[in-house]
Amino acid sequence: QVQSELTRSWSRLGQSFGEEFLSNKRANIFNDYNEINRGATIMHFIEVTQQNLKLAYTIQKEIFSDSPDILHIKNSIDNNDPGYAYWIVYENETAIGISGIYTVEADRDSVWLSWYGVLPKWRSKGFGRKILLESIERATSLKQFKYLRLYTSEKYNASALELFDSVMGLCERYENPDDETFERTALVYSYSLTEEKVTPWNNRYMGIRELEELCEAGELYLKEHGYEI
């Protein structure tokens, strides 16, 4: 497996400096997060329901204008899978972003970060880091998954890589020939939700292509329903 040149994995750091180093790094990340949350403003997550679905979709579409995805968000409502949910993120009373999680058949030990992002007006203010850390906390609290993972592109999402490098534990290139790889620029980041070391994804099929097809199906769904959500 080709390791990303962008970051050194925590597993390598653990081999070099010992597991105590990894525990300290994890503690420092969440100490920073808790310190931020003790400020004057309050960030909170509101789960997406039928009542706020339109707002969730509006936020997702503004952040990911090339990949509007009503169905993946809509299908999470009233779903019995604890690893499939979306949240609108608020700072005090203002919606500033969105985050979500889902699972894939290839690995039920993992939960994946989905459509995580901050509205343009609220970027470069530290909210991206806060939302990512809170998403990790929520995934951890489920106590059903060993890892939180996310996929991205070093070409199309370069601005987020520094954040992912600083928080997530392991970065790998994703080059599965049967899946979408964004012109061979796809990366998979993984974070251990337990004290175990992260197990690499190792190019297992994750279904990015199907997720893109779901976006297209969502556009047809909206047309058929007169763009009413």
C-alpha atoms as one frame of an Amber mdcrd trajectory, in Angstrom:
protein
   0.000   0.000   0.000   1.386   3.368  -1.016   1.473   5.771   1.914   0.587
   9.385   1.190   3.560  11.718   1.073   1.346  14.296   2.739   1.427  12.798
   6.221   3.127  10.234   8.416   0.740   7.734   9.916   0.250   7.468  13.649
   1.169   3.828  13.371   4.620   4.792  12.103   4.919   7.405  14.808   3.974
   4.784  17.356   6.733   2.510  16.143   9.249   5.347  16.355   8.194   7.025
  19.586   5.978   4.485  21.363   2.265   4.282  22.075   2.545   6.933  24.793
   3.296   9.464  22.056   0.084   8.563  20.248  -1.984   8.801  23.427  -0.506
  12.204  24.182  -1.221  13.443  20.660  -4.821  12.251  20.902  -5.185  13.951
  24.289  -3.707  17.209  22.989  -6.123  17.278  20.048  -9.164  16.987  22.301
  -7.746  19.335  24.936  -7.515  21.971  22.209 -11.092  21.160  21.202 -12.410
  21.469  24.753 -10.558  24.743  25.217 -12.225  26.151  22.088 -15.651  25.028
  23.286 -15.211  26.932  26.540 -15.371  30.185  24.583 -18.261  32.619  24.375
 -20.062  30.808  21.559 -21.737  27.406  21.620 -21.593  24.935  18.748 -24.239
  22.227  18.622 -25.387  19.487  16.270 -29.057  19.060  15.330 -29.956  15.739
  13.712 -31.539  15.986  10.277 -35.247  15.132  10.234 -38.016  15.599   7.704
 -38.669  19.013   9.260 -35.180  20.405   8.610 -34.243  18.294   5.567 -34.620
  21.239   3.194 -32.163  23.322   5.221 -29.705  20.418   5.398 -29.849  19.944
   1.634 -29.470  23.678   1.013 -26.317  23.734   3.149 -24.887  20.596   1.549
 -25.570  21.911  -1.944 -23.885  25.243  -1.225 -20.775  23.550   0.153 -20.635
  20.772  -2.459 -22.116  22.544  -5.461 -20.827  19.910  -7.901 -22.379  17.027
  -5.929 -25.799  17.946  -4.511 -27.074  14.869  -2.662 -30.646  14.956  -1.399
 -31.161  11.175  -1.279 -28.204  10.171   0.891 -29.304  12.731   3.462 -33.023
  11.932   3.123 -32.453   8.171   3.439 -30.780   8.653   6.825 -34.047   9.861
   8.367 -35.821   7.224  10.483 -33.080   4.747   9.586 -32.354   1.999  12.105
 -28.611   1.991  11.416 -26.883   3.951  14.225 -23.963   4.512  11.879 -26.084
   6.439   9.381 -27.047   9.970  10.409 -26.671  13.605   9.424 -26.494  16.762
  11.509 -26.866  20.447  10.804 -24.171  22.294  12.732 -25.059  25.522  14.515
 -22.926  28.172  16.152 -25.330  29.635  18.687 -28.488  30.044  16.554 -26.795
  30.212  13.145 -26.418  27.205  10.838 -22.767  27.096   9.751 -22.256  23.636
   8.266 -23.164  19.983   8.048 -21.713  16.612   8.972 -22.779  12.999   8.780
 -21.722   9.382   9.066 -22.503   6.210   7.139 -21.200   2.655   6.748 -20.119
   0.522   3.793 -20.492  -3.228   3.315 -16.757  -3.807   2.916 -16.066  -3.143
   6.601 -18.639  -2.969   9.376 -15.909  -1.998  11.851 -15.653   1.395  10.160
 -17.937   4.393  10.013 -17.336   7.031   7.343 -17.566  10.797   7.558 -20.079
  12.113   5.041 -20.642  15.550   3.483 -18.709  17.226   6.265 -18.187  20.908
   5.556 -18.478  24.538   6.608 -20.421  27.210   4.734 -18.097  29.661   2.915
 -18.985  32.592   5.170 -17.784  30.696   8.249 -14.532  29.239   6.964 -11.055
  30.066   8.306 -12.502  30.544  11.799 -11.640  27.145  13.285 -15.098  25.641
  12.783 -13.900  22.910  10.426 -11.655  21.488  13.128 -14.361  21.744  15.781
 -16.925  19.974  13.593 -14.481  17.202  12.708 -13.604  16.590  16.360 -17.248
  16.587  17.436 -18.042  14.132  14.633 -15.285  11.862  15.954 -16.725  12.145
  19.461 -20.187  11.184  18.226 -18.842   8.200  16.312 -16.887   7.107  19.391
 -19.952   7.385  21.636 -21.797   4.800  19.531 -19.325   2.168  20.805 -19.987
   0.038  17.721 -17.115   0.998  15.451 -13.339   0.760  15.645 -12.478   3.402
  13.072 -13.763   6.610  11.575 -12.640   7.082   7.992 -13.108   9.662   5.269
 -12.171   9.941   1.632 -11.106  13.069  -0.171  -9.011  14.251  -3.109  -5.620
  15.892  -2.854  -6.456  17.731  -6.085 -10.014  18.890  -5.461  -9.916  19.366
  -1.688  -6.332  20.434  -1.090  -7.328  23.151   1.380  -8.599  20.558   3.885
  -5.551  18.290   3.874  -3.632  20.198   6.538  -6.559  19.749   8.932  -6.928
  16.056   8.126  -3.183  15.529   8.543  -3.271  17.127  11.991  -6.274  15.174
  13.313  -6.654  11.869  11.496  -4.315   8.983  12.218  -3.465   7.399   8.880
  -3.492   8.561   5.263  -3.407   6.224   2.258  -3.853   6.604  -1.453  -7.026
   5.015  -2.797  -6.413   3.436  -6.193  -9.058   0.735  -6.528  -9.432   0.261
 -10.306 -13.145  -0.576  -9.995 -14.063   2.660  -8.249 -13.895   6.424  -8.722
 -10.479   7.780  -7.713 -10.748  11.423  -8.846  -8.080  11.049 -11.513  -5.925
   8.976  -9.139  -5.893  11.699  -6.482  -8.173   9.977  -3.941  -7.003   9.648
  -0.347  -8.428   7.702   2.589  -7.885   9.057   6.094  -8.535   6.831   9.120
  -8.820   7.477  12.861  -8.959   4.876  15.629 -12.007   5.214  17.877 -10.443
   2.817  20.388  -6.973   2.251  21.804  -6.172  -0.125  18.943  -3.912   0.908
  16.099  -5.621   1.874  12.875  -5.988  -0.931  10.354  -5.255   0.417   6.841
  -8.087   0.442   4.328  -5.792  -1.207   1.777  -7.720  -0.227  -1.344 -10.852
  -2.207  -0.521 -13.803  -1.135  -2.627 -15.725   1.638  -0.875 -18.380   2.539
  -3.455 -17.601   6.155  -4.329 -19.045   5.512  -7.781 -22.377   4.420  -6.288
 -22.483   7.524  -4.110 -22.013   9.698  -7.189 -24.804   7.810  -8.951 -27.014
   8.484  -5.926 -26.362  12.206  -6.375 -27.586  11.949  -9.965 -30.641   9.965
  -8.873 -31.357  12.671  -6.329 -31.537  15.312  -9.025 -34.093  13.189 -10.900
 -36.031  12.722  -7.663 -36.225  16.485  -7.162 -37.379  17.052 -10.734 -40.104
  14.446 -10.364 -41.300  16.115  -7.162 -41.210  19.632  -8.544 -38.125  20.417
  -6.453 -40.239  20.121  -3.330 -38.392  18.515  -0.417
